[in-house]
Amino acid sequence: MAKRWTTLGRDLFLYRDSCNVYLLRDGERAIAVDFGTGAWLDDLADLGVATVDHVVLTHAHRDQLCGLYRGRRGDFAVHAPAGERDLLTSGTLADFWRHYQRNGCPTSYAAPRLPLADVAFDLAADSETLVGPARFCAIATPGHTAGALSYIVEWRDRQLAFCGDAVHADGTVHQPYHLEWDHWTPGGALAAWHGLERLGYCGFDLLLPAHGPTVSKRARQAVHRTAKNLLAFIRAKGSVCAGAKNRWLDSEPLACGARQILPDLYQFGSNSYLLVSRKAGGLVVDPQRPDIDQLAPLLRQIGLDRIAATTATHYHCDHADALDEVRRQYRAAVWLHPWVAEPLADRDRYDLPWLTPESIAPDRLLPAEGVFRFGEYRFRIRPFPGQTWWHCAFDTEIAGRRVLFSGDNFQPPTRWNGSGGFCAFNGSRFEQGFARSAQAALDIDPDIVCNGHRIAYLFSAAHYRRILRWSERAEKAVRALCPESDIDYDCRALRFEPFVNRARPGARLQLKLVSRNRSATTRALEAAIAAPEDWRSDMPRRRATIPAHSERALALALRIPRNAAPGRHLVAADCTLDGRFLAEACVALIDIT
């Protein structure tokens, strides 16, 4: 028997492709659960299988099915969950990628590059479907995708549970960031937990996940442990400051619609602030486009005729998309913290949520950590990661009060979950992020915290000490879900830079594949480009070692055909990391003009 096949029982086999592919053998015929790259088709003869009649998919992620659009499609029928139709059908998948990055978290973090043809979307939750000689009893186990299913199948006198990526093993979930359907609520994790509750009620002999080891001993307990760990993750998303009390700051409404926080400090619109310097003019903090129309009436009411500078606490569009507009309308200089400037100056570089529609170049880079002045005001500035990594905060004394401008990290307990939320796609971290920033706030000990979304409140050290304790619990909850510590929570461990590329037909395109190693050991990486048909890579395969706690970039190149159609195309990176194959581990968008 070939080494690639593992016998799990009578007429039941496992092939470790880009995902676990399971084969149910019935004489010379077979049914496959999930597909991967399709490399396993070359080894069917080792099992005495002549024909695959059916392929059953658990969910619509690239690593589960990419071979089906990369030339390995055979005469077999493909069955998919009914709820995955939009991710597999030509028009809706094209819309997904065409509108990608328009707003916040995408509906899938690993959507297929290309659609599938001739798919039967005949598998639905709480129903039974005969697929050849096997009855697939479907249970909704959303999480990795909203439409994901698990299947209970009786085969050769055993009950099998094909669970996709609902469970990995030992209470973990493969790449748990897929459960974060938005940037702050536990909605995806709650759906995943409920699915595991349903699955755990069923009796079965063997748990067969899409990644990780199969589980034959205490298989149901593995599901229960994962559900328990999911609950801790859900609770971490509940509140960063449980038990804290609101300490809202009263402000004075003005006739123009703005509010006066302190003498010379005003809040207008949803997120924006104006600080007035008698020496320098106005400083606008966190300008967003819906707020800008309210700035001119405020200036008229207070008799100010000059805006000298504008800045942002973080790169999100609702705090930064009007920086250029303030610069154009008022001839103001754009001042940015280096971390905030990174995704703003080149909005195509990273795959991030809530990007501004256009890149915004700063006129001045502020210190990463240090002091800057605006008129009579002396500001202290520092990185302030939390809701997102690309975040800063700055404080100064205004009318005898120490004021901290801190964006979206820490809100009163009744607003959202006491923060702007955490999710891996937004670059959230705990000890290096939320805890670092909460400690910075404690060290500053401000009187007033001015945040976005019309929030100004009185600082309480007890409130921020609660955040420190929460951060420790939240990081522990995330680590408990990850098969490899918190490495699996890093959705940019492998990424293309830039993420969005523009090219013409016939051009040679330079790409950079970046690998981030957050582990304590050196890792070995091999990578090659997976491109549309007729596109050719000048560098078929590259190799690198990535030292512990560091990043390394591999240069890759691609020749675009002269007849390439205008529009959006996708390329992917097939990676082997420490011997583990990761098909289409990340993608880049190529816009052909």
C-alpha positions in Angstrom: 0.0 0.0 0.0 1.3 3.5 -0.9 2.5 5.5 2.0 0.1 8.3 1.2 -2.9 6.2 2.1 -3.7 5.4 5.7 -6.2 2.6 6.4 -8.7 3.7 9.0 -10.9 0.6 8.8 -12.6 -1.8 6.4 -12.9 0.1 3.1 -12.1 3.5 4.8 -8.9 5.3 3.9 -7.3 8.7 4.6 -5.0 10.7 2.2 -3.2 13.7 3.6 -3.5 16.3 0.8 -3.9 20.0 1.4 -6.7 18.7 3.6 -7.6 15.3 4.8 -9.3 13.4 2.0 -11.3 10.4 3.0 -12.3 7.5 0.7 -15.2 5.1 1.2 -14.4 2.1 -1.0 -17.1 -0.1 -2.5 -15.4 -2.7 -4.6 -13.6 -0.9 -7.4 -15.7 2.2 -6.9 -15.4 4.9 -4.3 -16.8 8.1 -2.7 -14.4 10.8 -1.5 -15.1 13.3 1.2 -13.4 16.6 0.4 -11.0 16.9 -2.5 -7.8 19.0 -1.7 -5.6 19.3 -4.7 -6.7 16.0 -6.2 -3.2 14.5 -5.9 -4.8 11.4 -4.4 -6.4 10.5 -7.7 -3.0 9.4 -8.9 -2.8 6.8 -6.2 -6.2 5.2 -6.4 -4.8 2.0 -8.0 -3.0 1.3 -4.8 -6.4 0.7 -3.2 -7.8 -1.3 -6.1 -10.2 1.6 -7.0 -10.9 2.1 -10.6 -13.6 4.8 -10.4 -14.6 7.6 -8.1 -18.3 8.2 -8.5 -18.9 11.0 -6.0 -17.0 13.8 -4.2 -18.7 15.3 -1.1 -17.5 18.6 0.2 -17.9 19.7 3.8 -17.3 23.5 3.1 -16.1 25.9 0.4 -12.5 26.7 1.3 -9.6 26.7 -1.2 -7.7 24.0 0.6 -10.7 21.7 0.6 -11.4 21.8 -3.2 -8.8 23.8 -5.2 -8.0 20.8 -7.4 -11.5 20.9 -8.8 -10.7 24.1 -10.6 -7.0 23.3 -11.2 -7.5 20.6 -13.8 -8.3 17.5 -11.7 -12.0 17.5 -12.3 -13.1 14.0 -13.4 -16.4 12.4 -14.4 -17.5 12.1 -10.8 -20.4 14.0 -9.3 -19.6 16.8 -6.9 -22.0 17.4 -4.0 -21.7 20.5 -1.8 -23.7 22.1 1.0 -26.6 24.1 -0.2 -25.4 27.1 1.9 -22.1 27.3 0.0 -23.6 28.1 -3.3 -22.5 31.7 -3.4 -18.9 30.8 -2.8 -18.9 28.2 -5.6 -21.0 29.7 -8.3 -19.5 31.9 -11.0 -21.5 35.1 -10.7 -21.6 35.4 -7.0 -18.0 34.3 -6.5 -16.9 37.0 -9.0 -18.9 39.5 -7.0 -17.3 38.4 -3.8 -13.8 39.1 -5.2 -14.9 42.2 -7.1 -16.2 43.9 -4.0 -13.5 42.5 -1.6 -12.1 45.0 0.8 -15.1 47.3 0.4 -15.9 47.2 4.1 -14.9 45.0 7.1 -14.4 41.3 7.5 -15.1 39.3 4.4 -17.8 36.5 4.5 -14.9 34.0 3.9 -11.2 34.2 4.7 -10.3 31.4 2.2 -12.8 31.7 -0.6 -12.0 29.7 -3.8 -10.1 31.5 -6.5 -12.3 30.2 -9.2 -15.9 28.8 -9.3 -16.9 25.2 -9.8 -19.1 24.0 -12.6 -21.7 21.2 -12.4 -22.0 21.1 -8.6 -25.1 19.5 -7.0 -26.0 21.7 -4.0 -28.1 18.8 -2.6 -26.8 18.6 0.9 -28.7 20.5 3.6 -28.7 20.6 7.3 -31.1 18.2 9.1 -31.6 16.1 6.0 -30.3 12.8 4.7 -29.0 12.2 1.2 -28.1 9.0 -0.5 -24.7 9.4 -2.2 -24.1 6.1 -4.0 -24.3 3.4 -1.4 -23.8 5.7 1.6 -26.4 7.8 3.5 -25.0 11.2 4.4 -26.9 12.7 7.4 -26.1 16.4 7.5 -25.7 18.6 10.6 -25.0 22.3 10.3 -21.6 23.0 11.8 -21.0 26.6 10.7 -17.8 28.4 11.7 -15.1 28.2 9.0 -17.9 29.1 6.6 -21.5 29.9 7.3 -22.8 27.0 5.2 -20.4 24.3 6.5 -21.8 20.8 7.2 -20.7 17.7 9.1 -21.9 14.3 8.0 -22.8 11.2 10.0 -22.3 8.2 7.7 -22.8 4.5 8.6 -20.1 2.5 6.8 -19.2 -1.1 7.3 -20.9 -1.3 10.7 -19.4 1.9 12.0 -20.8 5.4 12.5 -18.4 8.0 11.0 -18.5 11.7 11.7 -16.9 13.8 8.9 -16.7 17.1 10.6 -14.7 19.3 8.1 -13.0 22.1 10.1 -15.6 22.2 12.9 -13.1 20.3 15.1 -9.3 19.7 14.8 -8.4 17.6 17.8 -7.9 17.9 21.6 -10.4 20.7 21.9 -9.0 22.8 19.1 -10.1 24.3 15.8 -7.9 24.6 12.7 -7.2 28.4 12.1 -9.9 29.6 14.6 -9.8 33.1 13.1 -12.3 31.8 10.5 -14.9 31.9 13.3 -14.6 35.7 13.4 -17.4 36.6 11.0 -17.1 40.3 12.0 -14.6 42.4 13.9 -16.1 42.3 17.3 -19.1 40.0 18.0 -18.9 36.3 18.8 -21.5 35.5 16.1 -19.4 33.0 14.2 -18.1 31.3 17.3 -21.6 31.1 18.7 -22.8 29.4 15.5 -19.8 27.1 15.7 -20.5 26.2 19.3 -24.1 25.4 18.6 -23.1 23.2 15.7 -20.8 21.3 17.9 -23.5 20.9 20.5 -25.6 19.3 17.8 -22.8 17.1 16.6 -21.9 16.1 20.2 -25.4 14.8 20.8 -24.9 12.2 18.1 -23.3 8.8 18.6 -20.3 7.9 16.4 -17.3 5.8 16.4 -14.7 7.8 14.5 -14.3 11.6 14.2 -12.8 12.5 10.9 -11.7 16.2 10.7 -10.4 18.0 7.5 -7.2 18.9 9.3 -5.3 17.1 12.1 -5.5 13.6 13.4 -8.5 11.3 13.3 -10.0 10.6 16.7 -11.1 7.0 17.5 -11.0 7.1 21.3 -13.5 9.2 23.2 -14.4 10.9 19.9 -17.5 12.6 21.2 -15.5 14.0 24.1 -13.2 15.7 21.6 -16.2 17.5 20.3 -17.4 18.4 23.8 -13.9 19.8 24.7 -13.9 21.9 21.6 -17.3 23.3 22.4 -16.1 24.1 25.9 -13.1 26.0 24.6 -15.3 27.8 22.2 -17.4 29.0 25.1 -14.3 30.5 26.7 -13.5 32.3 23.4 -17.1 33.5 23.2 -17.0 34.9 26.8 -13.7 36.7 25.9 -15.6 38.5 23.2 -18.3 39.5 25.7 -16.7 42.3 27.6 -13.2 43.6 28.2 -14.2 45.3 31.5 -16.9 43.1 33.1 -18.2 44.8 36.2 -17.0 48.3 35.3 -19.4 51.3 35.6 -20.0 54.0 33.0 -18.3 57.3 33.7 -19.6 59.5 30.9 -18.3 63.0 30.5 -21.0 65.7 30.1 -20.5 68.1 27.2 -22.2 71.2 26.0 -24.3 71.1 22.8 -23.7 73.9 20.4 -26.1 75.5 17.9 -24.1 74.1 15.0 -24.6 70.5 16.2 -21.1 70.0 17.6 -20.4 69.5 21.3 -17.9 71.4 23.5 -15.8 69.0 25.6 -13.5 71.6 27.2 -12.6 75.1 26.3 -11.0 74.8 22.9 -11.9 71.1 22.5 -14.9 70.1 20.4 -16.4 66.9 19.1 -18.3 67.0 15.8 -20.1 64.3 13.8 -19.6 60.7 14.9 -15.8 60.4 15.3 -14.1 63.7 14.8 -12.5 66.2 17.2 -11.3 69.8 16.8 -8.6 71.2 19.1 -8.1 74.9 18.9 -4.6 76.5 19.4 -4.5 80.2 19.8 -1.0 80.1 18.2 -1.4 77.5 15.4 -5.1 77.3 14.5 -7.1 74.0 14.5 -6.1 70.4 14.7 -8.6 67.9 13.5 -8.5 64.4 14.9 -10.0 61.4 13.2 -11.8 63.0 10.3 -14.3 60.9 8.5 -16.2 61.9 5.4 -19.7 62.0 6.8 -18.5 64.4 9.5 -16.7 66.9 7.3 -19.8 68.9 6.4 -20.2 69.7 10.1 -16.8 71.2 10.4 -17.4 74.5 8.6 -20.5 75.4 10.8 -18.4 74.7 13.9 -15.6 76.9 12.6 -18.0 79.7 11.9 -19.6 79.5 15.3 -16.3 79.6 17.2 -14.7 82.1 14.9 -11.8 80.0 13.7 -10.5 80.5 10.1 -7.6 78.1 9.9 -7.1 74.4 10.2 -3.3 73.8 10.4 -3.1 70.0 10.7 -5.1 66.8 10.8 -4.3 63.3 12.2 -5.8 59.9 12.9 -5.6 57.5 15.8 -5.8 54.5 13.5 -6.2 53.7 9.8 -9.9 52.7 9.7 -11.9 54.5 7.1 -14.4 55.9 9.6 -11.4 57.6 11.4 -9.2 58.5 8.4 -11.0 58.7 5.1 -11.4 62.5 5.2 -7.7 63.3 5.9 -7.2 64.2 2.3 -10.4 66.2 2.2 -9.3 68.3 5.2 -5.9 68.7 3.4 -7.6 69.9 0.2 -10.3 72.1 1.7 -8.3 73.7 4.5 -4.7 73.4 3.2 -4.0 71.4 6.4 -1.0 69.2 6.8 -1.6 65.5 7.4 0.4 64.3 10.4 0.4 60.5 11.0 2.0 58.1 13.5 4.2 55.7 11.5 2.1 52.6 12.4 -1.1 54.4 11.3 0.6 55.7 8.1 1.7 52.2 7.0 -1.7 50.9 5.7 -2.8 54.5 4.8 0.1 55.4 2.6 -0.3 52.3 0.5 -3.9 50.9 0.9 -3.0 48.1 -1.6 -0.2 46.6 0.5 -2.2 44.6 3.1 -5.4 42.6 3.1 -7.1 44.6 5.9 -10.7 45.6 6.9 -12.1 49.1 6.9 -9.4 50.5 4.5 -9.8 54.0 3.1 -10.9 54.1 -0.6 -7.6 55.7 -1.6 -4.1 55.8 -0.3 -3.3 58.8 1.9 0.3 60.0 2.1 1.3 61.9 5.2 3.0 65.3 5.1 4.7 64.6 8.4 5.5 61.4 10.2 5.1 61.8 13.9 7.5 60.0 16.4 6.6 56.4 16.9 7.0 57.1 20.6 7.9 60.5 21.9 6.7 64.1 21.8 5.3 66.5 19.2 3.9 70.0 19.6 0.9 71.8 18.1 1.0 75.4 19.1 1.0 75.7 22.8 0.1 72.0 23.2 2.8 69.4 24.0 1.6 65.9 23.0 3.0 62.6 24.0 2.4 59.9 21.4 2.9 56.1 21.4 1.7 52.9 19.7 -1.7 51.9 21.1 -2.6 48.5 19.5 -5.7 46.7 20.4 -8.8 46.7 18.2 -6.2 46.9 15.4 -2.4 46.7 15.4 -2.1 50.0 13.3 -3.3 52.2 16.1 -1.8 55.0 18.2 -2.8 57.3 21.0 -1.7 60.8 22.1 -2.3 62.9 25.1 -1.9 66.5 26.1 -3.1 69.0 28.7 -6.2 71.1 27.7 -7.6 73.7 30.1 -5.8 72.0 33.0 -7.1 68.5 32.2 -5.0 65.6 30.9 -6.8 64.3 27.7 -6.1 61.1 26.0 -7.2 60.6 22.4 -7.3 56.9 22.0 -9.5 55.9 19.0 -11.5 52.7 19.3 -9.7 50.5 21.8 -11.4 51.1 25.1 -15.0 52.2 25.5 -17.5 52.5 28.4 -18.8 49.1 29.4 -22.2 49.7 27.9 -20.8 50.5 24.4 -20.2 47.3 22.4 -18.1 45.0 24.6 -16.2 47.8 26.2 -13.9 48.1 23.2 -14.0 48.2 19.4 -13.7 44.4 19.6 -10.9 42.0 18.7 -10.3 39.8 15.7 -7.3 38.4 14.0 -8.2 40.0 10.6 -8.1 43.4 12.2 -4.6 42.7 13.6 -5.7 42.4 17.2 -3.3 41.1 19.8 -3.5 40.7 23.6 -0.3 40.9 25.6 1.4 42.9 22.8 -1.8 44.8 22.0 -4.6 45.4 24.4 -2.6 44.8 27.6 0.3 47.0 26.3 -2.2 49.8 25.6 -4.2 49.5 28.8 -0.9 49.7 30.7 0.1 52.8 28.8 -3.2 54.4 29.7 -2.6 53.6 33.4 0.8 55.1 33.1 -0.6 58.3 31.5 -3.4 58.5 34.1 -5.5 60.9 32.1 -8.5 62.8 33.4 -10.5 62.4 30.2 -10.5 59.8 27.4 -11.7 61.0 24.0 -12.6 58.2 21.7 -14.5 57.8 18.5 -18.2 57.3 18.1 -19.2 60.3 20.2 -17.5 58.8 23.3 -15.8 60.9 25.9 -15.5 59.6 29.5 -13.7 60.1 32.8 -10.8 57.8 33.2 -10.8 55.1 35.9 -7.7 53.1 36.8 -9.9 50.3 38.1 -11.6 50.1 34.7 -8.2 49.6 32.9 -7.0 47.1 35.4 -10.0 45.0 34.5 -8.9 45.2 30.9 -5.4 43.9 31.9 -7.0 40.9 33.6 -9.4 40.3 30.6 -6.5 40.4 28.1 -4.8 37.6 30.0 -8.0 35.5 29.9 -8.7 36.3 26.3 -5.2 35.3 25.1 -5.5 32.0 27.1 -8.9 31.3 25.4 -7.4 31.9 22.0 -4.4 29.7 22.6 -6.6 26.9 23.9 -8.4 26.8 20.5 -5.2 26.8 18.5 -3.5 23.5 17.5 -0.1 25.2 17.5 -0.2 27.8 20.3 -1.4 31.1 18.9 0.3 30.6 15.5 -2.9 29.4 14.0 -4.6 32.6 15.0 -2.4 34.6 12.6 -4.2 35.1 9.4 -1.2 36.9 7.8 1.5 34.3 8.6 1.7 33.8 4.9 0.7 36.8 2.7 1.4 38.5 -0.6 2.6 42.1 -0.6 1.1 44.0 -2.1 -2.2 42.3 -1.8 -3.7 44.3 -4.7 -1.7 44.6 -7.9 -2.3 46.4 -11.2 -0.8 45.3 -14.5 -1.2 45.2 -18.2 -1.4 42.2 -20.5 2.0 40.9 -21.4 3.7 42.4 -18.3 6.1 40.7 -16.0 4.7 41.1 -12.5 6.9 41.0 -9.4 5.3 39.6 -6.3 6.6 39.2 -2.7 5.5 36.4 -0.5 6.0 37.2 3.2 6.2 34.5 5.8 5.9 35.5 9.5 7.3 33.0 12.0 5.9 33.7 15.5 7.3 30.4 16.9 10.4 29.9 18.9 12.1 27.7 16.3 13.4 28.2 12.7 10.9 27.1 10.0 11.5 25.9 6.5 9.4 27.2 3.7 8.9 26.2 0.1 6.6 28.2 -2.2 5.3 28.3 -5.7 2.7 30.4 -7.5 -0.7 28.9 -8.5 -1.9 31.1 -11.3 -4.7 31.2 -13.9 -4.4 29.0 -16.9 -1.8 30.2 -19.4 -0.1 32.4 -16.8 3.5 31.4 -16.2 5.8 31.9 -13.3 9.4 32.7 -14.0 10.4 31.2 -10.7 8.6 27.8 -10.3 9.6 27.2 -6.7 11.5 29.1 -4.0 12.9 28.0 -0.7 13.8 29.9 2.5 14.3 29.4 6.2 12.6 31.8 8.6 14.3 32.4 11.9 12.3 32.4 15.1 10.2 35.5 15.8 11.0 37.1 12.4 9.7 37.6 8.9 11.2 36.8 5.5 10.1 37.7 2.0 10.5 35.5 -1.1 10.6 37.2 -4.5 8.2 35.6 -7.0 7.6 36.7 -10.6 4.7 36.1 -13.0 4.3 36.6 -16.7 0.9 37.8 -17.7 -0.3 36.6 -21.1 -0.8 39.2 -23.8 -4.4 38.0 -24.2 -5.3 38.2 -20.5 -8.8 39.5 -20.1 -9.3 42.8 -18.4 -10.7 42.6 -14.9 -9.8 41.0 -11.6 -7.8 37.8 -11.4 -6.3 35.9 -8.5 -3.0 34.1 -7.9 -2.2 32.0 -4.9 0.8 30.6 -3.2 1.2 26.8 -2.7 3.4 26.5 0.4 5.1 23.7 2.2 5.9 24.8 5.8 8.1 22.4 7.8 6.9 19.6 5.6 3.2 20.4 5.8 1.6 21.2 2.5 -0.7 24.3 2.4 -2.4 24.6 -1.0 -3.3 28.2 -1.9 -2.3 29.4 1.5 -2.8 33.0 0.5 -3.9 35.0 -2.5 -3.1 38.2 -4.3 -5.5 40.2 -6.4 -4.3 41.2 -9.9 -6.3 43.9 -11.7 -5.7 43.8 -15.5 -6.3 47.1 -17.2 
